[in-house]
Every structure is written in C-alpha cells, then in structure tokens.
Amino acid sequence: MTDLPKAIDSYTKSLDCVHCGLCIEACPTYDVLGLETDSPRGRIYLMRALAEERIEDPYSIRPALDRCLGCRACETVCPSGVQYGQLIETVRSEMADRWPEKGLASRLRRFLLTHVVARQGRLRLAFRFAWLAERIGLRWLARKTGLLPATMDRLVPHVPAGRFRRSLAGLHKPKGEVRGRVQLFTGCVMEQVFGDINQKTLTLLLDNGFEVEVPKQQRCCGALHLHNGQASVTHGLARENIEAFSGDVPVIHNSAGCGAALAEYGEVLGDEDAERFSARCRDITAFLDDVGMSATPAPFPHRVAYDAPCHLCHAQKVRRAPSDLLRQVPDLELVQHPDSENCCGSAGIYNILQPELAGEIGRKKARHLIETGAEVVATGNPGCMMQIRAHLAECGSNSRVVHPIELLLADRDKS
C-alpha cells in the first residue's frame, strides 16, 4: 500500500463504507449513466483498490473519478457518515502528483488555475481583456463562426462593466444603529463575474446594521484547485486568507462553493488557526437568519422557486435559512420544488470539462423547475446560477435566475 500519510488516512476512512447502496440513488452521475463505477460506492471501491495497489493502470480509473461532481449528496444519505468529499479530493490530489493527466488541455487548465485564477491581479487583468474582447465583437464573431458553441454561449455570462468588477476593499459603516461588525469574503471569479451580487450583499449587511470590513489582501478560496487535485495551491491560498481575515468577527460569504471551501480549511490544513477561521465562516443567509433582519425587504409579487446549491445544503448543512428568509419578503410566493437539493450539473468547471453529462443533469433540473410554474429561480451559488439559467433558456423558459440576497434588499431599485 502507498506510504503517503493522507492516502493512508483516506484508505482508513473508506473502510467506513458498508456498501449499503443508499448513496447510489442520491448520485446524479449514477442516475444518468446507471453504472456502479459512476456511483459513490463504486468510486470508493476503485479508490480502495488503488490504495491497495490492485490497479495495474491508475489512468484507467481516472474517467470514473473525474465524472464525480463532488456534490456530496451521498454524504447526506450515508448512514455510516462516510466523508466522501474528503476521500475523492485526497485521491485526486495523490493521482495528480503521481499520475498527472496527459495532454495540452490538462496542462493549460492547471496553468490557468495556478497562475491566473489564484492570482487576483492577473485575474482582474484577464477580465479587463475579456470585457474589451466582447466590446469589440470578438464574442459575437466566435459565436457566428461556430468557435463558440451555442450551448457554451448560453452558459458563459457576459463580462460586466468595470463599475461592477471593482474591489470593495475597506471598512463600510451603516447609516443607522450599529448591531455589530462582520468581514466579507468577495472571492475571485465571483468578484469579476458577479460583482453586482457582492455589492448587493454589502448593501444588505449595511441596511441591517452591520459594519462590513472587506480585507484587501484576501485571495481565491482554493475550491477549484482542490477539486482539480492541486491541494498544495489550496493550502497556500488558505493560509493567506486566514492571515487576511484576522480577528474574531464572522466572515460572511455569498457563494456556496467558496463557503464550503472556507468552512473546511480546518480539515484541509489540520491546525488550530485554520479551525478557528473555519468556525467563523457563515453563509449570508444562515447569518441573517440567525441574527434576524432589521430592514424589511421590498415587496416582490412573484412566484419564486428556491434551488439549494449542493455545497450549501450537503456540505455546509444550511437548508432552512434561505427559504425562511424568502418567506419574509412581502408578496413573494415561495413555490415547492421537490428537486431542490439535487445537483444542477455545474460543480465548479465540471460543466466545461464534462459538457454532455452536465448538460443532461442540467436539463433535468430545468424541466423540474419549469413544472413548478415559478417566474423566478433563486439559488445561492454563481456556478449554479449560470448552469440553471443556461438550461432554462435551452428549454424555452423565460424564468429569471437570481441570488436569494437580491430579493431581500429593502430598496431593490437602488441596489
């Protein structure tokens, strides 16, 4: 058996699996493909065989492991408490070190994640060029010539104007009574693609009486790197974020994927500083649900379906708070959505790397949302917003997709 400490720890944890099969019905890839190797139980068998050196060609099992979305729905239904998310990420990291992917595409992906996404300044510069490219018509040209497929064009959002991509760094104070102070995590891609949601999150916290500190030195959360097997990059980003968010006030985030990564720094790094930091991290909806909103949201007379991001409901165990807050919005009708906690197929950059499988999962989600009759879909993760929006459009729906905090603002028109 391999002598890597983390791999041995993962092997030990894999023994908790009792092969009951409850995870199979919760797995979105098994639901589509119907293959044992594309279920959590099957992947655990493969990972265990790899640790026991019973796999002659490690590259042969990579496709099955890569097809895992990491949604962690299996953890929710597992009676034995198997920490599947930690297992798959540890093994991916080990495989990336010992049996790296071959080909130009994988090298380019690792380069971009390490040297662009993980470097805030370079990422901001890249999005300036992307915005300029759109302004001069290069995206239109790529779409017309077929270089940018229609499915990808629907999926990738347009780069917002510079005023929505600006840094919010600094200390922001509410106009009225101060209830407390928080720190706000604004992310990397979140800042550049969904900067308006960061600004609305800031406004919501201020309107509800909180001073908001946005640390200038904060970095990418490292989630995309960890999912891609680049654990060492995630470790470096985690330590920089822990240093940037010094103090003991709550660290508020509005992206389910980022939030899950921040909340697990303690497990990733395994030290007390990281554990203390993770304990401070709160999703914006969970935080506001706990402290209560002092500002009444503006009326919103529409039918809304809430769709729970996997990394919010399964990883962070935040289920009730978003819906409870939406019920406080005057005139809003929250419609039932039985498919709410099933994966939409986004999973970071999964829908780019596995477009066919992600597309099948996304279309199923869109069909279920359309059946609710909702005019608006609310979900708290940027990747989910893009995926659901794209597949609703593909299915002919005009339903809007928003972040829950957009419906909680007291003055929505000025946000």
C-alpha positions in Angstrom: 0.0 0.0 0.0 1.2 3.6 -0.7 3.0 5.2 2.2 1.6 8.7 1.8 0.0 9.7 5.2 -3.1 11.4 3.7 -3.7 8.5 1.3 -3.5 6.0 4.2 -5.9 8.2 6.2 -8.3 8.2 3.2 -8.0 4.4 2.9 -8.9 4.0 6.6 -11.9 6.3 6.2 -13.0 4.4 3.1 -13.5 1.3 5.4 -16.4 3.1 7.0 -18.4 2.3 3.8 -20.7 -0.6 4.5 -21.8 -1.0 0.8 -25.5 -0.4 1.6 -26.1 1.3 -1.7 -28.2 4.2 -0.3 -25.7 6.6 -2.0 -26.5 5.2 -5.4 -30.0 6.7 -5.6 -28.7 10.1 -4.5 -25.9 10.2 -7.1 -26.6 12.4 -10.2 -24.0 10.6 -12.4 -25.4 7.1 -11.5 -28.8 8.4 -12.2 -27.8 9.3 -15.8 -25.3 6.5 -16.5 -26.5 3.6 -14.4 -23.0 2.3 -13.8 -21.7 1.1 -10.5 -18.3 2.7 -11.2 -20.1 6.0 -11.5 -21.7 5.9 -8.0 -20.1 6.9 -4.7 -19.9 3.2 -3.6 -18.3 2.2 -6.9 -15.7 5.0 -6.7 -14.8 4.1 -3.2 -14.1 0.5 -4.4 -11.8 2.0 -7.1 -10.0 4.3 -4.6 -9.6 1.4 -2.2 -8.2 -0.8 -4.9 -5.8 2.0 -5.9 -4.5 2.3 -2.3 -4.1 -1.5 -2.1 -2.1 -1.4 -5.4 -4.6 -3.7 -7.1 -4.9 -1.3 -10.0 -2.3 -2.0 -12.7 -3.1 1.1 -14.7 -4.2 4.1 -12.5 -5.0 6.1 -15.6 -7.8 3.5 -16.3 -9.9 4.6 -13.3 -9.4 8.4 -13.8 -12.5 8.8 -16.0 -14.8 7.4 -13.4 -13.3 9.6 -10.7 -13.3 12.7 -12.9 -17.0 12.2 -13.6 -17.8 12.7 -9.9 -19.4 16.2 -9.5 -18.4 16.3 -5.8 -22.0 17.3 -4.9 -21.8 15.3 -1.7 -25.4 14.3 -1.8 -24.1 10.8 -0.9 -22.9 12.2 2.5 -26.4 13.4 3.3 -27.9 9.9 2.9 -25.0 7.8 4.2 -25.9 6.0 7.4 -22.2 5.4 8.2 -21.1 9.0 7.9 -18.5 8.4 5.2 -16.7 11.6 4.4 -16.8 11.0 0.7 -15.8 14.6 -0.3 -12.5 14.3 1.6 -11.9 10.9 0.1 -12.3 12.0 -3.5 -10.3 15.2 -3.2 -7.4 13.5 -1.4 -7.2 10.7 -4.0 -7.5 13.3 -6.9 -4.6 15.2 -5.3 -2.5 12.0 -5.0 -3.2 11.0 -8.6 -2.4 14.5 -9.8 1.0 14.2 -8.1 1.8 10.6 -9.1 0.0 10.1 -12.3 -0.7 13.6 -13.8 -3.1 14.0 -16.6 -1.6 14.0 -20.1 -2.3 16.4 -22.9 -2.3 20.1 -23.6 -5.8 20.7 -22.3 -5.0 19.5 -18.8 -1.7 21.4 -18.7 -3.5 24.5 -19.8 -6.2 24.1 -17.1 -3.6 23.7 -14.4 -1.7 26.7 -15.6 -4.8 28.9 -15.7 -5.9 27.8 -12.2 -2.5 28.2 -10.7 -1.2 31.3 -12.4 -4.4 33.3 -13.2 -7.3 32.3 -11.0 -5.1 32.1 -7.9 -3.5 35.4 -8.6 -6.1 38.2 -8.1 -4.2 40.9 -10.0 -3.8 38.7 -13.1 -7.4 37.5 -13.0 -8.6 41.1 -12.9 -6.4 41.9 -15.9 -7.7 38.9 -17.7 -11.3 40.0 -17.3 -10.4 43.5 -18.5 -9.2 41.9 -21.7 -12.3 39.7 -21.8 -14.6 42.7 -21.4 -12.7 44.6 -24.2 -13.0 41.5 -26.5 -16.7 41.4 -26.0 -17.0 45.2 -26.6 -15.2 45.0 -30.0 -17.3 42.0 -31.1 -15.0 39.0 -30.7 -17.5 37.0 -28.8 -20.2 37.7 -31.5 -17.7 36.7 -34.1 -16.8 33.4 -32.3 -20.5 32.6 -32.0 -21.2 33.3 -35.7 -18.2 31.3 -36.9 -19.0 28.3 -34.6 -15.9 28.7 -32.5 -18.2 29.3 -29.5 -21.0 26.7 -29.5 -24.5 27.9 -28.6 -24.6 25.8 -25.5 -21.4 27.4 -24.2 -22.5 30.8 -25.2 -25.7 30.4 -23.1 -23.6 29.1 -20.2 -20.8 31.7 -20.0 -22.1 35.1 -18.8 -21.1 38.4 -20.4 -18.4 40.3 -18.5 -20.0 43.1 -16.6 -18.9 46.7 -16.8 -15.9 47.9 -14.7 -18.0 49.5 -12.0 -19.4 46.1 -11.1 -15.9 44.5 -11.0 -14.3 47.0 -8.7 -12.8 45.9 -5.4 -14.9 46.6 -2.3 -11.9 46.6 0.0 -12.2 48.9 3.1 -14.4 49.4 6.1 -18.0 50.3 5.3 -20.4 51.7 8.0 -24.2 51.7 8.2 -26.1 54.9 8.4 -28.1 54.0 11.4 -27.6 52.0 14.6 -24.6 49.5 14.5 -25.5 46.0 15.5 -22.1 44.5 15.1 -19.2 44.1 12.7 -18.5 41.4 10.0 -15.9 40.7 7.4 -17.0 40.0 3.8 -15.3 37.4 1.5 -15.7 38.6 -2.1 -13.9 35.8 -4.0 -12.1 35.8 -7.3 -14.4 34.9 -10.2 -17.3 36.0 -8.0 -15.8 39.5 -7.9 -15.3 39.7 -11.6 -18.5 38.0 -12.9 -21.0 38.5 -10.1 -19.6 41.7 -8.6 -23.1 43.2 -8.5 -24.1 40.4 -6.1 -21.1 41.3 -3.9 -22.2 44.9 -3.9 -25.8 43.9 -3.0 -24.5 41.6 -0.2 -22.6 44.6 1.2 -25.7 46.8 0.9 -27.9 44.2 2.6 -25.5 43.9 5.6 -25.2 47.7 5.9 -29.0 48.1 5.8 -29.3 45.5 8.5 -27.0 47.5 10.8 -23.6 45.8 10.4 -20.2 47.4 9.8 -18.6 45.5 7.0 -14.8 45.1 6.6 -13.6 43.8 3.2 -9.9 42.8 3.6 -7.8 44.0 0.7 -5.4 41.0 0.9 -8.0 38.3 0.6 -7.4 35.6 -2.0 -9.3 33.0 -4.0 -10.8 30.3 -1.7 -9.0 27.5 -3.5 -12.0 25.3 -4.1 -11.4 24.9 -7.9 -7.8 23.9 -7.2 -8.7 21.3 -4.6 -11.3 19.8 -6.9 -8.6 19.7 -9.6 -6.1 17.8 -7.4 -4.0 20.9 -6.7 -4.1 20.6 -2.9 -0.8 22.5 -2.4 -2.2 25.6 -4.2 -5.3 25.4 -2.0 -3.1 25.2 1.1 -1.2 28.3 0.2 -4.4 30.3 -0.6 -6.0 29.1 2.7 -3.1 30.4 4.8 -3.1 33.8 3.0 -6.9 34.1 3.6 -6.6 33.2 7.3 -4.0 35.9 7.7 -6.1 38.4 5.7 -9.2 37.8 7.8 -7.6 38.4 11.2 -9.8 38.9 14.2 -12.8 37.1 15.7 -15.8 38.6 13.8 -18.0 36.5 11.5 -16.6 36.0 7.9 -19.6 36.3 5.6 -19.7 34.7 2.1 -22.4 34.5 -0.6 -21.1 31.7 -2.8 -21.9 28.2 -1.7 -18.8 26.7 -3.3 -16.5 29.2 -1.8 -18.2 28.9 1.6 -17.8 25.2 1.7 -14.1 25.5 1.0 -13.6 28.2 3.6 -15.6 26.2 6.2 -13.2 23.2 5.6 -9.8 25.0 5.9 -9.6 23.4 9.4 -9.8 19.9 7.8 -7.6 20.8 4.8 -4.8 22.3 6.9 -5.3 20.4 10.1 -4.2 23.2 12.5 -6.0 25.3 15.2 -5.7 28.6 13.4 -7.5 27.1 10.4 -10.1 25.5 12.6 -10.8 28.8 14.3 -11.1 30.6 11.0 -13.5 28.0 9.6 -15.7 28.3 12.6 -16.2 32.0 11.9 -17.3 31.5 8.3 -21.1 31.9 7.6 -23.2 31.9 4.6 -25.0 35.2 4.3 -28.5 33.6 4.5 -27.5 31.5 7.6 -26.1 34.6 9.3 -29.1 36.8 8.6 -31.5 34.0 9.7 -29.7 33.7 13.0 -29.4 37.4 13.8 -32.7 38.5 12.2 -33.2 41.1 9.6 -33.9 44.7 10.9 -34.7 46.0 7.5 -37.9 44.8 5.8 -37.3 43.6 2.2 -39.1 45.4 -0.6 -42.3 43.7 -1.9 -41.7 41.1 -4.7 -45.1 39.9 -6.1 -43.8 36.9 -8.0 -43.7 33.1 -7.8 -40.2 32.0 -6.7 -38.7 28.6 -6.5 -35.6 28.2 -4.3 -33.0 25.7 -5.6 -30.4 24.7 -3.0 -26.8 24.6 -4.1 -25.1 21.3 -3.2 -22.3 22.9 -1.3 -24.8 24.8 0.8 -27.2 22.0 1.7 -24.9 19.0 1.6 -21.5 20.4 2.6 -22.4 23.3 4.9 -25.7 21.8 6.1 -27.6 25.1 5.5 -31.1 24.1 4.4 -33.8 26.1 6.2 -32.3 29.6 6.3 -32.7 30.7 2.6 -36.3 29.6 2.4 -37.2 31.1 5.8 -35.7 34.5 4.7 -37.5 34.4 1.4 -40.8 33.9 3.2 -40.2 37.3 4.9 -40.4 39.1 1.6 -43.8 40.8 1.2 -46.0 39.5 -1.6 -43.4 36.8 -2.6 -45.0 33.3 -3.2 -42.5 30.6 -2.5 -43.4 27.5 -4.5 -42.5 24.0 -3.6 -39.6 22.4 -5.6 -39.2 18.7 -4.9 -35.9 18.6 -6.9 -34.3 21.4 -4.9 -31.4 19.5 -3.3 -30.4 17.6 -6.4 -27.3 18.7 -8.3 -27.8 21.0 -11.3 -24.6 19.8 -13.0 -22.4 22.9 -12.6 -19.8 21.8 -10.0 -17.2 24.5 -10.5 -15.9 24.0 -14.0 -17.4 20.5 -14.4 -19.9 21.7 -16.9 -17.0 22.8 -19.1 -14.9 19.6 -18.6 -17.9 17.2 -18.8 -20.4 19.1 -21.0 -22.6 16.2 -22.1 -23.1 14.7 -18.7 -23.5 18.1 -17.1 -26.0 19.1 -19.8 -28.2 16.0 -19.2 -28.2 16.8 -15.4 -28.9 20.5 -16.1 -31.8 19.8 -18.5 -33.4 17.5 -15.9 -33.1 20.3 -13.3 -34.6 22.9 -15.7 -37.6 20.7 -16.5 -38.4 20.2 -12.9 -38.1 24.0 -12.2 -40.4 24.7 -15.2 -43.0 22.3 -13.8 -43.2 24.5 -10.6 -44.6 27.4 -12.6 -42.1 29.7 -10.9 -41.4 33.1 -12.6 -38.1 33.4 -10.7 -35.5 30.8 -9.5 -33.3 31.8 -6.5 -30.0 29.9 -5.8 -27.0 30.9 -3.8 -24.0 29.9 -5.9 -22.7 31.6 -9.1 -22.0 28.3 -11.0 -25.5 27.1 -10.2 -26.9 30.4 -11.4 -25.1 30.1 -14.8 -26.0 26.5 -15.2 -29.7 26.8 -14.4 -30.1 30.0 -16.4 -28.5 28.3 -19.5 -30.7 25.2 -19.3 -33.9 27.1 -18.6 -33.2 29.1 -21.7 -32.4 26.0 -23.7 -35.8 24.5 -22.6 -37.6 27.7 -23.7 -38.2 29.2 -20.3 -38.1 32.9 -19.6 -37.8 32.5 -15.8 -35.2 34.7 -14.2 -32.4 33.3 -12.1 -31.3 35.4 -9.1 -29.3 35.1 -5.9 -31.5 35.0 -2.8 -30.0 38.2 -1.4 -31.3 40.1 -4.4 -34.8 39.5 -3.1 -34.0 40.5 0.5 -33.0 44.2 -0.2 -35.1 46.9 1.4 -34.6 49.2 -1.6 -34.1 46.9 -4.6 -34.2 49.7 -7.2 -31.2 51.5 -5.8 -29.0 48.4 -5.2 
